[in-house]
Amino acid sequence: MIRLIFQKLLHNSGKSYIIDPKIPNALICYSLSKRVFMLLRGILKTGKKVFIGSNTKISNVANISFGKNVTIDNNCRIDGFSSEKIQFGDRVKIGGYSTLSATSHLSKFGKGLKIGNDSAIGQFTEFGAAGGIEIGNDVIMGSYISFHSENHNFSDNTKLIREQGVISKGIKIGNNVWVGAKVTFLDGCIVGDNSVVAAGAVVNGMYPNNSIIGGIPAKVLNSL
């Protein structure tokens, strides 16, 4: 009975997968009870139906837009202080121990982050969103991903690098993209739709749709 109830709840929330018949009822009960506590925590923290893990802190909630069934797992830090609204689409999941830094320094008000529907980001992800990050729909990412959406100026050798300020072009990831673990996205990079980024890649350029990307620095290895 508990399996049927949980399966129905999944479908009602927009999830299309079927629970593996080998999954024991004890694990289903644990998952269901965890989701209930996360939802209660989310309502208390945001006033909305958001699933929030334990020890997760969210600042400036008024500047964050949550879609349906958003999950932000345990021990995350979400900075909502940005010039543009932080947007989480429907059924977005942010893995545990992840950090969103919209404004990294008081000298520059950050731009923020937008994530489309049905996109999931793994644990220990760092969103450096001062220059703006846009992630499309149906994007799946492994753990230890990092985004760095600004870059230091260093051309004037009469000044310290830290005194020369930064430039920001932003980062854009298309729709239906699979990103392997420990990928680094640098400012100005654009990844097209229907692409795959290999684990460990350092992404710093512009890549067309239907690309398989990998390497340091990343290059197009093949097409889909």
MDTraj code that builds the backbone (N, CA, C; nanometers):
import mdtraj as md
import numpy as np

residues = "MET ILE ARG LEU ILE PHE GLN LYS LEU LEU HIS ASN SER GLY LYS SER TYR ILE ILE ASP PRO LYS ILE PRO ASN ALA LEU ILE CYS TYR SER LEU SER LYS ARG VAL PHE MET LEU LEU ARG GLY ILE LEU LYS THR GLY LYS LYS VAL PHE ILE GLY SER ASN THR LYS ILE SER ASN VAL ALA ASN ILE SER PHE GLY LYS ASN VAL THR ILE ASP ASN ASN CYS ARG ILE ASP GLY PHE SER SER GLU LYS ILE GLN PHE GLY ASP ARG VAL LYS ILE GLY GLY TYR SER THR LEU SER ALA THR SER HIS LEU SER LYS PHE GLY LYS GLY LEU LYS ILE GLY ASN ASP SER ALA ILE GLY GLN PHE THR GLU PHE GLY ALA ALA GLY GLY ILE GLU ILE GLY ASN ASP VAL ILE MET GLY SER TYR ILE SER PHE HIS SER GLU ASN HIS ASN PHE SER ASP ASN THR LYS LEU ILE ARG GLU GLN GLY VAL ILE SER LYS GLY ILE LYS ILE GLY ASN ASN VAL TRP VAL GLY ALA LYS VAL THR PHE LEU ASP GLY CYS ILE VAL GLY ASP ASN SER VAL VAL ALA ALA GLY ALA VAL VAL ASN GLY MET TYR PRO ASN ASN SER ILE ILE GLY GLY ILE PRO ALA LYS VAL LEU ASN SER LEU".split()
xyz = np.array([
    [0.0822, -0.1210, 0.0000],
    [0.0000, 0.0000, 0.0000],
    [0.0863, 0.1270, 0.0000],
    [0.1907, 0.1282, 0.0864],
    [0.2763, 0.2465, 0.0946],
    [0.3476, 0.2721, -0.0380],
    [0.3802, 0.1647, -0.1097],
    [0.4457, 0.1768, -0.2397],
    [0.3523, 0.2445, -0.3404],
    [0.2240, 0.2046, -0.3399],
    [0.1259, 0.2622, -0.4316],
    [0.1011, 0.4098, -0.4000],
    [0.0964, 0.4417, -0.2720],
    [0.0749, 0.5805, -0.2316],
    [0.1903, 0.6680, -0.2759],
    [0.3125, 0.6190, -0.2527],
    [0.4298, 0.6981, -0.2885],
    [0.4409, 0.7135, -0.4404],
    [0.4081, 0.6056, -0.5129],
    [0.4126, 0.6125, -0.6593],
    [0.3120, 0.7151, -0.7118],
    [0.1950, 0.7185, -0.6515],
    [0.0935, 0.8162, -0.6929],
    [0.1380, 0.9579, -0.6616],
    [0.2003, 0.9769, -0.5459],
    [0.2514, 1.1095, -0.5106],
    [0.3578, 1.1553, -0.6095],
    [0.4425, 1.0618, -0.6505],
    [0.5454, 1.0953, -0.7494],
    [0.4826, 1.1411, -0.8802],
    [0.3849, 1.0671, -0.9276],
    [0.3198, 1.1024, -1.0539],
    [0.2475, 1.2363, -1.0427],
    [0.1833, 1.2597, -0.9290],
    [0.1123, 1.3865, -0.9098],
    [0.2078, 1.5056, -0.9070],
    [0.3324, 1.4797, -0.8666],
    [0.4309, 1.5879, -0.8610],
    [0.5023, 1.6081, -0.9939],
    [0.4687, 1.5260, -1.0935],
    [0.5295, 1.5412, -1.2259],
    [0.6439, 1.4464, -1.2538],
    [0.6727, 1.3540, -1.1615],
    [0.7797, 1.2561, -1.1815],
    [0.7242, 1.1356, -1.2573],
    [0.7929, 1.0915, -1.3614],
    [0.7398, 0.9855, -1.4466],
    [0.8029, 0.8486, -1.4206],
    [0.9059, 0.8421, -1.3352],
    [0.9737, 0.7141, -1.3183],
    [0.8930, 0.6185, -1.2299],
    [0.9203, 0.4901, -1.2475],
    [0.8545, 0.3857, -1.1701],
    [0.9506, 0.3357, -1.0629],
    [0.9013, 0.3199, -0.9407],
    [0.9846, 0.2723, -0.8306],
    [1.0316, 0.1301, -0.8605],
    [1.1595, 0.1074, -0.8459],
    [1.2177, -0.0247, -0.8669],
    [1.1514, -0.1244, -0.7706],
    [1.0977, -0.2354, -0.8215],
    [1.0310, -0.3331, -0.7324],
    [1.1234, -0.3927, -0.6272],
    [1.2555, -0.3825, -0.6472],
    [1.3497, -0.4347, -0.5474],
    [1.3689, -0.3397, -0.4288],
    [1.3198, -0.2155, -0.4411],
    [1.3328, -0.1208, -0.3306],
    [1.2455, -0.1672, -0.2143],
    [1.3020, -0.1842, -0.0938],
    [1.2211, -0.2312, 0.0198],
    [1.1267, -0.1227, 0.0708],
    [1.0181, -0.1651, 0.1324],
    [0.9197, -0.0713, 0.1861],
    [0.9798, 0.0202, 0.2923],
    [1.0797, -0.0320, 0.3654],
    [1.1420, 0.0503, 0.4695],
    [1.2080, 0.1737, 0.4094],
    [1.2723, 0.1586, 0.2943],
    [1.3359, 0.2734, 0.2288],
    [1.2310, 0.3697, 0.1752],
    [1.1215, 0.3184, 0.1241],
    [1.0132, 0.4052, 0.0763],
    [0.9551, 0.4853, 0.1921],
    [0.9332, 0.4191, 0.3055],
    [0.8800, 0.4894, 0.4236],
    [0.9765, 0.5981, 0.4702],
    [1.1051, 0.5666, 0.4698],
    [1.2052, 0.6659, 0.5097],
    [1.2029, 0.7859, 0.4156],
    [1.1985, 0.7598, 0.2853],
    [1.1973, 0.8671, 0.1866],
    [1.0730, 0.9529, 0.2010],
    [0.9591, 0.8896, 0.2237],
    [0.8339, 0.9637, 0.2379],
    [0.8361, 1.0520, 0.3621],
    [0.8824, 0.9967, 0.4754],
    [0.8869, 1.0756, 0.5993],
    [0.9865, 1.1906, 0.5866],
    [1.0982, 1.1659, 0.5183],
    [1.1972, 1.2721, 0.4966],
    [1.1371, 1.3854, 0.4160],
    [1.0606, 1.3513, 0.3116],
    [0.9992, 1.4541, 0.2281],
    [0.8964, 1.5355, 0.3067],
    [0.8246, 1.4701, 0.3952],
    [0.7258, 1.5416, 0.4769],
    [0.7946, 1.6458, 0.5650],
    [0.9031, 1.6062, 0.6304],
    [0.9761, 1.7005, 0.7158],
    [1.0405, 1.8121, 0.6339],
    [1.0905, 1.7791, 0.5154],
    [1.1489, 1.8821, 0.4296],
    [1.0439, 1.9837, 0.3863],
    [0.9235, 1.9356, 0.3556],
    [0.8159, 2.0257, 0.3147],
    [0.7752, 2.1174, 0.4289],
    [0.7613, 2.0620, 0.5482],
    [0.7266, 2.1459, 0.6641],
    [0.8334, 2.2514, 0.6887],
    [0.9594, 2.2116, 0.6767],
    [1.0696, 2.3061, 0.6951],
    [1.0651, 2.4157, 0.5875],
    [1.0349, 2.3748, 0.4655],
    [1.0282, 2.4714, 0.3565],
    [0.9174, 2.5726, 0.3751],
    [0.8021, 2.5266, 0.4204],
    [0.6904, 2.6183, 0.4442],
    [0.7254, 2.7185, 0.5537],
    [0.7924, 2.6708, 0.6587],
    [0.8312, 2.7601, 0.7680],
    [0.9350, 2.8627, 0.7234],
    [1.0289, 2.8213, 0.6388],
    [1.1374, 2.9107, 0.5983],
    [1.0971, 3.0072, 0.4871],
    [1.0101, 2.9622, 0.3974],
    [0.9795, 3.0436, 0.2794],
    [0.8338, 3.0846, 0.2671],
    [0.7466, 3.0171, 0.3411],
    [0.6042, 3.0425, 0.3260],
    [0.5470, 2.9779, 0.2012],
    [0.6251, 2.8898, 0.1365],
    [0.5827, 2.8259, 0.0122],
    [0.6072, 2.6756, 0.0202],
    [0.5482, 2.6032, -0.0750],
    [0.5636, 2.4580, -0.0773],
    [0.6965, 2.4211, -0.1415],
    [0.8018, 2.4350, -0.0639],
    [0.9371, 2.4043, -0.1070],
    [0.9941, 2.2993, -0.0119],
    [1.0675, 2.2021, -0.0650],
    [1.1278, 2.0972, 0.0167],
    [1.2702, 2.1397, 0.0523],
    [1.2940, 2.1636, 0.1809],
    [1.4233, 2.2147, 0.2252],
    [1.4834, 2.1206, 0.3286],
    [1.6092, 2.0850, 0.3084],
    [1.6784, 1.9945, 0.3980],
    [1.7224, 2.0618, 0.5272],
    [1.7731, 1.9806, 0.6184],
    [1.8173, 2.0319, 0.7477],
    [1.9435, 2.1158, 0.7330],
    [1.9561, 2.2159, 0.8173],
    [2.0734, 2.3030, 0.8227],
    [2.0976, 2.3790, 0.6917],
    [1.9931, 2.3995, 0.6143],
    [2.0026, 2.4814, 0.4933],
    [1.9576, 2.6228, 0.5259],
    [2.0350, 2.7208, 0.4801],
    [2.0050, 2.8608, 0.5093],
    [1.9792, 2.9368, 0.3789],
    [1.8729, 3.0151, 0.3787],
    [1.8349, 3.0924, 0.2608],
    [1.8192, 3.2384, 0.3013],
    [1.8893, 3.3272, 0.2330],
    [1.8803, 3.4698, 0.2639],
    [1.7996, 3.5426, 0.1577],
    [1.7309, 3.6480, 0.1999],
    [1.6507, 3.7324, 0.1096],
    [1.5528, 3.6489, 0.0266],
    [1.4703, 3.5730, 0.0958],
    [1.3731, 3.4841, 0.0308],
    [1.2797, 3.5600, -0.0628],
    [1.2519, 3.6861, -0.0319],
    [1.1597, 3.7651, -0.1134],
    [1.2082, 3.7802, -0.2572],
    [1.3389, 3.7642, -0.2796],
    [1.3942, 3.7808, -0.4134],
    [1.4144, 3.6470, -0.4853],
    [1.3538, 3.5410, -0.4327],
    [1.3693, 3.4078, -0.4911],
    [1.2332, 3.3566, -0.5364],
    [1.2282, 3.3099, -0.6608],
    [1.1059, 3.2521, -0.7170],
    [1.1194, 3.1003, -0.7190],
    [1.0267, 3.0322, -0.6527],
    [1.0290, 2.8868, -0.6464],
    [0.9168, 2.8293, -0.7326],
    [0.9508, 2.7372, -0.8249],
    [0.8490, 2.6655, -0.8994],
    [0.7889, 2.5550, -0.8141],
    [0.7173, 2.4642, -0.8771],
    [0.6524, 2.3548, -0.8058],
    [0.7539, 2.2470, -0.7679],
    [0.7406, 2.1974, -0.6461],
    [0.8191, 2.0822, -0.6001],
    [0.9700, 2.1016, -0.6123],
    [1.0160, 2.2191, -0.5734],
    [1.1598, 2.2474, -0.5680],
    [1.2185, 2.1822, -0.4430],
    [1.3361, 2.1211, -0.4575],
    [1.4050, 2.0594, -0.3444],
    [1.5441, 2.1208, -0.3295],
    [1.5732, 2.1695, -0.2098],
    [1.7077, 2.2165, -0.1763],
    [1.7528, 2.1322, -0.0583],
    [1.8502, 2.0488, -0.0791],
    [1.8839, 1.9451, 0.0182],
    [1.9617, 1.9998, 0.1382],
    [2.0139, 1.9099, 0.2190],
    [2.0756, 1.9460, 0.3470],
    [2.2007, 2.0330, 0.3307],
    [2.2209, 2.1213, 0.4286],
    [2.3461, 2.1962, 0.4443],
    [2.3806, 2.2867, 0.3256],
    [2.2789, 2.3408, 0.2597],
    [2.3021, 2.4341, 0.1495],
    [2.2982, 2.5784, 0.2006],
    [2.3624, 2.6671, 0.1256],
    [2.3604, 2.8103, 0.1542],
    [2.3160, 2.8816, 0.0274],
    [2.2005, 2.9477, 0.0327],
    [2.1431, 3.0140, -0.0838],
    [2.1372, 3.1642, -0.0573],
    [2.2129, 3.2405, -0.1353],
    [2.2191, 3.3865, -0.1235],
    [2.1202, 3.4477, -0.2217],
    [2.0154, 3.5102, -0.1694],
    [1.9129, 3.5706, -0.2538],
    [1.9345, 3.7180, -0.2820],
    [2.0492, 3.7718, -0.2441],
    [2.0759, 3.9135, -0.2686],
    [2.1384, 3.9297, -0.4069],
    [2.0567, 3.9655, -0.5045],
    [2.1030, 3.9815, -0.6424],
    [2.0164, 4.0856, -0.7125],
    [2.0712, 4.1430, -0.8195],
    [1.9991, 4.2486, -0.8916],
    [1.8798, 4.1942, -0.9693],
    [1.8879, 4.0669, -1.0091],
    [1.7764, 4.0007, -1.0749],
    [1.7244, 3.8893, -0.9851],
    [1.5996, 3.8521, -1.0040],
    [1.5387, 3.7518, -0.9184],
    [1.6036, 3.6155, -0.9382],
    [1.6329, 3.5470, -0.8294],
    [1.6775, 3.4082, -0.8366],
    [1.5559, 3.3240, -0.8746],
    [1.5708, 3.2390, -0.9773],
    [1.4564, 3.1622, -1.0254],
    [1.4876, 3.0132, -1.0278],
    [1.4072, 2.9358, -0.9561],
    [1.4120, 2.7902, -0.9607],
    [1.2854, 2.7412, -1.0289],
    [1.2984, 2.6694, -1.1412],
    [1.1820, 2.6186, -1.2126],
    [1.1170, 2.5021, -1.1409],
    [1.0171, 2.4443, -1.2026],
    [0.9452, 2.3313, -1.1442],
    [1.0368, 2.2093, -1.1319],
    [1.0251, 2.1440, -1.0183],
    [1.0945, 2.0169, -0.9914],
    [1.2468, 2.0286, -0.9994],
    [1.2986, 2.1436, -0.9687],
    [1.4435, 2.1624, -0.9588],
    [1.4941, 2.0993, -0.8293],
    [1.6115, 2.0387, -0.8364],
    [1.6748, 1.9865, -0.7148],
    [1.8186, 2.0360, -0.7058],
    [1.8541, 2.0888, -0.5879],
    [1.9899, 2.1305, -0.5574],
    [2.0454, 2.0338, -0.4536],
    [2.1556, 1.9674, -0.4865],
    [2.2127, 1.8681, -0.3969],
    [2.2696, 1.9268, -0.2691],
    [2.2882, 1.8428, -0.1714],
    [2.3363, 1.8858, -0.0412],
    [2.4741, 1.9506, -0.0447],
    [2.4992, 2.0364, 0.0524],
    [2.6281, 2.1044, 0.0706],
    [2.6621, 2.1976, -0.0469],
    [2.5632, 2.2423, -0.1188],
    [2.5858, 2.3343, -0.2302],
    [2.5715, 2.4787, -0.1840],
    [2.6380, 2.5696, -0.2572],
    [2.6405, 2.7104, -0.2198],
    [2.6078, 2.7974, -0.3405],
    [2.5153, 2.8893, -0.3216],
    [2.4877, 2.9912, -0.4222],
    [2.5322, 3.1257, -0.3667],
    [2.6326, 3.1858, -0.4320],
    [2.6807, 3.3187, -0.3937],
    [2.6443, 3.4154, -0.5054],
    [2.5406, 3.4942, -0.4829],
    [2.4970, 3.5896, -0.5849],
    [2.5795, 3.7172, -0.5782],
    [2.6031, 3.7652, -0.4587],
    [2.6863, 3.8846, -0.4396],
    [2.8066, 3.8448, -0.3553],
    [2.9208, 3.8331, -0.4209],
    [3.0393, 3.7830, -0.3520],
    [3.1170, 3.8932, -0.2819],
    [3.0958, 4.0188, -0.3234],
    [3.1699, 4.1303, -0.2638],
    [3.0817, 4.2548, -0.2675],
    [3.0932, 4.3379, -0.1648],
    [3.0082, 4.4566, -0.1567],
    [3.0418, 4.5621, -0.2623],
    [3.1507, 4.5438, -0.3345],
    [3.1856, 4.6382, -0.4404],
    [3.1033, 4.6156, -0.5666],
    [3.0318, 4.5022, -0.5737],
    [2.9536, 4.4726, -0.6937],
    [2.8306, 4.3899, -0.6574],
    [2.7135, 4.4452, -0.6885],
    [2.5890, 4.3740, -0.6640],
    [2.5729, 4.2670, -0.7715],
    [2.5621, 4.1406, -0.7311],
    [2.5592, 4.0301, -0.8249],
    [2.4310, 4.0201, -0.9040],
    [2.4372, 3.9453, -1.0148],
    [2.3227, 3.9328, -1.1064],
    [2.2283, 3.8212, -1.0662],
    [2.2797, 3.6998, -1.0359],
    [2.1927, 3.5933, -0.9873],
    [2.1910, 3.4689, -1.0733],
    [2.0914, 3.3831, -1.0476],
    [2.0844, 3.2489, -1.1041],
    [1.9428, 3.2184, -1.1512],
    [1.9337, 3.1516, -1.2692],
    [1.8056, 3.1029, -1.3200],
    [1.8226, 2.9567, -1.3611],
    [1.7356, 2.8699, -1.3108],
    [1.7400, 2.7279, -1.3457],
    [1.6029, 2.6866, -1.3974],
    [1.5989, 2.6184, -1.5125],
    [1.4737, 2.5779, -1.5741],
    [1.4110, 2.4558, -1.5088],
    [1.3031, 2.4093, -1.5681],
    [1.2257, 2.2985, -1.5136],
    [1.3007, 2.1654, -1.5224],
    [1.2784, 2.0810, -1.4223],
    [1.3277, 1.9417, -1.4216],
    [1.4791, 1.9322, -1.4339],
    [1.5492, 2.0278, -1.3758],
    [1.6951, 2.0244, -1.3739],
    [1.7428, 1.9892, -1.2331],
    [1.8441, 1.9048, -1.2252],
    [1.8949, 1.8577, -1.0960],
    [2.0458, 1.8739, -1.0912],
    [2.0936, 1.9304, -0.9816],
    [2.2356, 1.9596, -0.9629],
    [2.2864, 1.8779, -0.8450],
    [2.4021, 1.8148, -0.8587],
    [2.4535, 1.7265, -0.7555],
    [2.5080, 1.7974, -0.6330],
    [2.5561, 1.7167, -0.5402],
    [2.6091, 1.7677, -0.4134],
    [2.7370, 1.8496, -0.4326],
    [2.7626, 1.9377, -0.3362],
    [2.8866, 2.0162, -0.3294],
    [2.9071, 2.1036, -0.4538],
    [2.7991, 2.1568, -0.5064],
    [2.8084, 2.2465, -0.6213],
    [2.8255, 2.3903, -0.5725],
    [2.9118, 2.4650, -0.6408],
    [2.9317, 2.6065, -0.6099],
    [2.8813, 2.6912, -0.7266],
    [2.7805, 2.7723, -0.6978],
    [2.7289, 2.8664, -0.7971],
    [2.7871, 3.0045, -0.7673],
    [2.8902, 3.0432, -0.8390],
    [2.9398, 3.1802, -0.8291],
    [2.8617, 3.2649, -0.9285],
    [2.7512, 3.3225, -0.8836],
    [2.6514, 3.3805, -0.9740],
    [2.6573, 3.5324, -0.9829],
    [2.7699, 3.5924, -0.9446],
    [2.7791, 3.7383, -0.9486],
    [2.7582, 3.7930, -1.0895],
    [2.8073, 3.7219, -1.1901],
    [2.7935, 3.7664, -1.3286],
    [2.6727, 3.7093, -1.3993],
    [2.5977, 3.6243, -1.3325],
    [2.4776, 3.5650, -1.3895],
    [2.5002, 3.4248, -1.4428],
    [2.4138, 3.3335, -1.4030],
    [2.4158, 3.1955, -1.4513],
    [2.2753, 3.1597, -1.4990],
    [2.2656, 3.1040, -1.6198],
    [2.1383, 3.0558, -1.6724],
    [2.1528, 2.9086, -1.7093],
    [2.0688, 2.8255, -1.6501],
    [2.0687, 2.6820, -1.6758],
    [1.9308, 2.6450, -1.7284],
    [1.9257, 2.5707, -1.8389],
    [1.7992, 2.5419, -1.9051],
    [1.7170, 2.4333, -1.8390],
    [1.6237, 2.3780, -1.9157],
    [1.5366, 2.2705, -1.8696],
    [1.6052, 2.1346, -1.8879],
    [1.5698, 2.0393, -1.8024],
    [1.6136, 1.8998, -1.8170],
    [1.7654, 1.8858, -1.8190],
    [1.8312, 1.9622, -1.7338],
    [1.9761, 1.9545, -1.7192],
    [2.0084, 1.8686, -1.5971],
    [2.0963, 1.7715, -1.6133],
    [2.1367, 1.6872, -1.5004],
    [2.2870, 1.7000, -1.4818],
    [2.3278, 1.7189, -1.3567],
    [2.4684, 1.7419, -1.3257],
    [2.5134, 1.6518, -1.2120],
    [2.6373, 1.6095, -1.2174],
    [2.6965, 1.5328, -1.1102],
    [2.7342, 1.6214, -0.9923],
    [2.8185, 1.5692, -0.9061],
    [2.8596, 1.6433, -0.7864],
    [2.9881, 1.7228, -0.8121],
    [3.0158, 1.8152, -0.7221],
    [3.1369, 1.8978, -0.7249],
    [3.1484, 1.9798, -0.8542],
    [3.0366, 2.0357, -0.8985],
    [3.0375, 2.1265, -1.0135],
    [3.0651, 2.2678, -0.9618],
    [3.1384, 2.3482, -1.0396],
    [3.1601, 2.4874, -0.9987],
    [3.1373, 2.5821, -1.1159],
    [3.0720, 2.6947, -1.0837],
    [3.0445, 2.8004, -1.1809],
    [3.1150, 2.9280, -1.1344],
    [3.1868, 2.9922, -1.2260],
    [3.2584, 3.1161, -1.1926],
    [3.2250, 3.2198, -1.2993],
    [3.1216, 3.2995, -1.2711],
    [3.0655, 3.3867, -1.3744],
    [3.1235, 3.5281, -1.3733],
    [3.2454, 3.5410, -1.3304],
    [3.3169, 3.6675, -1.3443],
    [3.4660, 3.6362, -1.3493],
    [3.5434, 3.7347, -1.3960],
    [3.6857, 3.7126, -1.4144],
    [3.7611, 3.8382, -1.3730],
    [3.8800, 3.8217, -1.3195],
    [3.9600, 3.9358, -1.2760],
    [4.0323, 4.0015, -1.3936],
    [4.0339, 4.1343, -1.3943],
    [4.1196, 4.2075, -1.4874],
    [4.2637, 4.2007, -1.4373],
    [4.3596, 4.1922, -1.5293],
    [4.5001, 4.1839, -1.4866],
    [4.5952, 4.2479, -1.5878],
    [4.5419, 4.3252, -1.6831],
    [4.6257, 4.3778, -1.7919],
    [4.7161, 4.4941, -1.7501],
    [4.6808, 4.5642, -1.6419],
    [4.7584, 4.6805, -1.5977],
    [4.8612, 4.6350, -1.4937],
    [4.9885, 4.6251, -1.5367],
    [5.0898, 4.5740, -1.4436],
    [5.1404, 4.6804, -1.3470],
    [5.0814, 4.7992, -1.3517],
    [5.1149, 4.9025, -1.2522],
    [5.0246, 4.8940, -1.1298],
    [4.9250, 4.8069, -1.1350],
    [4.8323, 4.7916, -1.0233],
    [4.8283, 4.6463, -0.9776],
    [4.7925, 4.6278, -0.8524],
    [4.7680, 4.4933, -0.8032],
    [4.6456, 4.4351, -0.8749],
    [4.6477, 4.3057, -0.8991],
    [4.5345, 4.2425, -0.9671],
    [4.4054, 4.2645, -0.8899],
    [4.4125, 4.2565, -0.7591],
    [4.2907, 4.2727, -0.6800],
    [4.2337, 4.4136, -0.6863],
    [4.3114, 4.5103, -0.7353],
    [4.2647, 4.6480, -0.7458],
    [4.2098, 4.6816, -0.8849],
    [4.2170, 4.5864, -0.9790],
    [4.1777, 4.6135, -1.1171],
    [4.0334, 4.5763, -1.1492],
    [3.9616, 4.5259, -1.0509],
    [3.8203, 4.4958, -1.0720],
    [3.7973, 4.3682, -1.1509],
    [3.6727, 4.3461, -1.1852],
    [3.6337, 4.2232, -1.2547],
    [3.5465, 4.2554, -1.3762],
    [3.5373, 4.1590, -1.4656],
    [3.4429, 4.1660, -1.5758],
    [3.3503, 4.0458, -1.5659],
    [3.2279, 4.0605, -1.6176],
    [3.1305, 3.9528, -1.6100],
    [3.0553, 3.9400, -1.7412],
    [3.0657, 3.8243, -1.8025],
    [2.9885, 3.7944, -1.9230],
    [2.8725, 3.6999, -1.8935],
    [2.8850, 3.6237, -1.7857],
    [2.7810, 3.5285, -1.7499],
    [2.8053, 3.3912, -1.8101],
    [2.7291, 3.2940, -1.7623],
    [2.7389, 3.1540, -1.8064],
    [2.6004, 3.1080, -1.8484],
    [2.5935, 3.0357, -1.9620],
    [2.4659, 2.9848, -2.0105],
    [2.4788, 2.8369, -2.0462],
    [2.3895, 2.7565, -1.9896],
    [2.3813, 2.6143, -2.0199],
    [2.2449, 2.5887, -2.0835],
    [2.2417, 2.5214, -2.1984],
    [2.1169, 2.4997, -2.2706],
    [2.0266, 2.3953, -2.2078],
    [1.9318, 2.3469, -2.2863],
    [1.8363, 2.2460, -2.2416],
    [1.8884, 2.1054, -2.2699],
    [1.8469, 2.0097, -2.1880],
    [1.8806, 1.8685, -2.2080],
    [2.0317, 1.8487, -2.2175],
    [2.0997, 1.8873, -2.1100],
    [2.2452, 1.8756, -2.1022],
    [2.2814, 1.7855, -1.9843],
    [2.3752, 1.6962, -2.0064],
    [2.4278, 1.6098, -1.8996],
    [2.5700, 1.6543, -1.8704],
    [2.5943, 1.6866, -1.7431],
    [2.7255, 1.7346, -1.6997],
    [2.7835, 1.6344, -1.5995],
    [2.9011, 1.5818, -1.6287],
    [2.9664, 1.4880, -1.5386],
    [3.0205, 1.5568, -1.4139],
    [3.0690, 1.4782, -1.3211],
    [3.1190, 1.5300, -1.1932],
    [3.2438, 1.6169, -1.2126],
    [3.2602, 1.7117, -1.1233],
    [3.3804, 1.7942, -1.1104],
    [3.4108, 1.8784, -1.2355],
    [3.3064, 1.9224, -1.3034],
    [3.3229, 2.0128, -1.4170],
    [3.3298, 2.1563, -1.3665],
    [3.4156, 2.2371, -1.4285],
    [3.4290, 2.3783, -1.3953],
    [3.3822, 2.4625, -1.5141],
    [3.2865, 2.5514, -1.4899],
    [3.2377, 2.6435, -1.5918],
    [3.2946, 2.7821, -1.5637],
    [3.3643, 2.8396, -1.6615],
    [3.4256, 2.9706, -1.6460],
    [3.3413, 3.0790, -1.7135],
    [3.3644, 3.2029, -1.6721],
    [3.2857, 3.3152, -1.7211],
    [3.2879, 3.3235, -1.8735],
    [3.1716, 3.3492, -1.9309],
    [3.1598, 3.3662, -2.0749],
    [3.1284, 3.2402, -2.1520],
    [3.1290, 3.1241, -2.0874],
    [3.1053, 3.0011, -2.1617],
    [2.9568, 2.9819, -2.1906],
    [2.9290, 2.9195, -2.3051],
    [2.7934, 2.8873, -2.3477],
    [2.7927, 2.7437, -2.3975],
    [2.7061, 2.6616, -2.3407],
    [2.6926, 2.5221, -2.3825],
    [2.5566, 2.5057, -2.4483],
    [2.5552, 2.4561, -2.5728],
    [2.4308, 2.4425, -2.6477],
    [2.3423, 2.3304, -2.5975],
    [2.2213, 2.3230, -2.6534],
    [2.1227, 2.2220, -2.6166],
    [2.1711, 2.0812, -2.6519],
    [2.1137, 1.9827, -2.5837],
    [2.1332, 1.8408, -2.6162],
    [2.2806, 1.8019, -2.6175],
    [2.3525, 1.8451, -2.5158],
    [2.4969, 1.8231, -2.5120],
    [2.5382, 1.7431, -2.3893],
    [2.6607, 1.6907, -2.3932],
    [2.7194, 1.6166, -2.2822],
    [2.8547, 1.6782, -2.2504],
    [2.8795, 1.7039, -2.1215],
    [3.0075, 1.7580, -2.0773],
    [3.0757, 1.6519, -1.9920],
    [3.1924, 1.6077, -2.0350],
    [3.2620, 1.4983, -1.9675],
    [3.3117, 1.5409, -1.8298],
    [3.3199, 1.4466, -1.7381],
    [3.3665, 1.4720, -1.6021],
    [3.5047, 1.5369, -1.6032],
    [3.5227, 1.6346, -1.5162],
    [3.6522, 1.6990, -1.5000],
    [3.6850, 1.8063, -1.6015],
    [3.5969, 1.8347, -1.6955],
    [3.6250, 1.9336, -1.7996],
    [3.6299, 2.0748, -1.7414],
    [3.7104, 2.1596, -1.8045],
    [3.7128, 2.3032, -1.7733],
    [3.6536, 2.3748, -1.8947],
    [3.5339, 2.4256, -1.8790],
    [3.4548, 2.4772, -1.9910],
    [3.4705, 2.6287, -1.9968],
    [3.5280, 2.6798, -2.1049],
    [3.5576, 2.8233, -2.1114],
    [3.5289, 2.8854, -2.2477],
    [3.4546, 2.8151, -2.3335],
    [3.4267, 2.8691, -2.4661],
    [3.2803, 2.8602, -2.5013],
    [3.2526, 2.8648, -2.6319],
    [3.1164, 2.8533, -2.6821],
    [3.1057, 2.7232, -2.7605],
    [3.0046, 2.6430, -2.7290],
    [2.9927, 2.5087, -2.7843],
    [2.8534, 2.4924, -2.8456],
    [2.8449, 2.4413, -2.9681],
    [2.7155, 2.4327, -3.0369],
    [2.6265, 2.3245, -2.9789],
    [2.5014, 2.3235, -3.0257],
    [2.4072, 2.2192, -2.9867],
    [2.4623, 2.0813, -3.0242],
    [2.4176, 1.9802, -2.9518],
    [2.4474, 1.8396, -2.9844],
    [2.5967, 1.8072, -2.9798],
    [2.6657, 1.8656, -2.8815],
    [2.8102, 1.8450, -2.8702],
    [2.8448, 1.7544, -2.7531],
    [2.9491, 1.6744, -2.7704],
    [3.0135, 1.6053, -2.6591],
    [3.1412, 1.6822, -2.6299],
    [3.1539, 1.7327, -2.5078],
    [3.2590, 1.8275, -2.4715],
    [3.3453, 1.7656, -2.3627],
    [3.4766, 1.7839, -2.3714],
    [3.5633, 1.7329, -2.2668],
    [3.7025, 1.7894, -2.2784],
    [3.7812, 1.7761, -2.1691],
    [3.9196, 1.8177, -2.1714],
    [3.9468, 1.9447, -2.0938],
    [4.0769, 1.9793, -2.0835],
    [4.1229, 2.1001, -2.0141],
    [4.2201, 2.1735, -2.1068],
    [4.1789, 2.2840, -2.1673],
    [4.0421, 2.3371, -2.1691],
    [3.9519, 2.2488, -2.2541],
    [3.8220, 2.2612, -2.2321],
    [3.7270, 2.1740, -2.3009],
    [3.7190, 2.2077, -2.4492],
    [3.7012, 2.1037, -2.5292],
    [3.6789, 2.1196, -2.6731],
    [3.5734, 2.0192, -2.7163],
    [3.5190, 2.0387, -2.8361],
    [3.4189, 1.9469, -2.8888],
    [3.4885, 1.8182, -2.9306],
    [3.4507, 1.7065, -2.8683],
    [3.5110, 1.5771, -2.8985],
    [3.4341, 1.5020, -3.0052],
    [3.3022, 1.5251, -3.0084],
    [3.2172, 1.4544, -3.1034],
    [3.0808, 1.5230, -3.1049],
    [2.9937, 1.4766, -3.1919],
    [2.8573, 1.5289, -3.1995],
    [2.7580, 1.4185, -3.1718],
    [2.6438, 1.4577, -3.1199],
    [2.5388, 1.3617, -3.0902],
    [2.4428, 1.3492, -3.2084],
])
top = md.Topology()
chain = top.add_chain()
for i, resn in enumerate(residues, 1):
    res = top.add_residue(resn, chain, resSeq=i)
    for name in ("N", "CA", "C"):
        top.add_atom(name, md.element.get_by_symbol(name[0]), res)
traj = md.Trajectory(xyz[None], top)
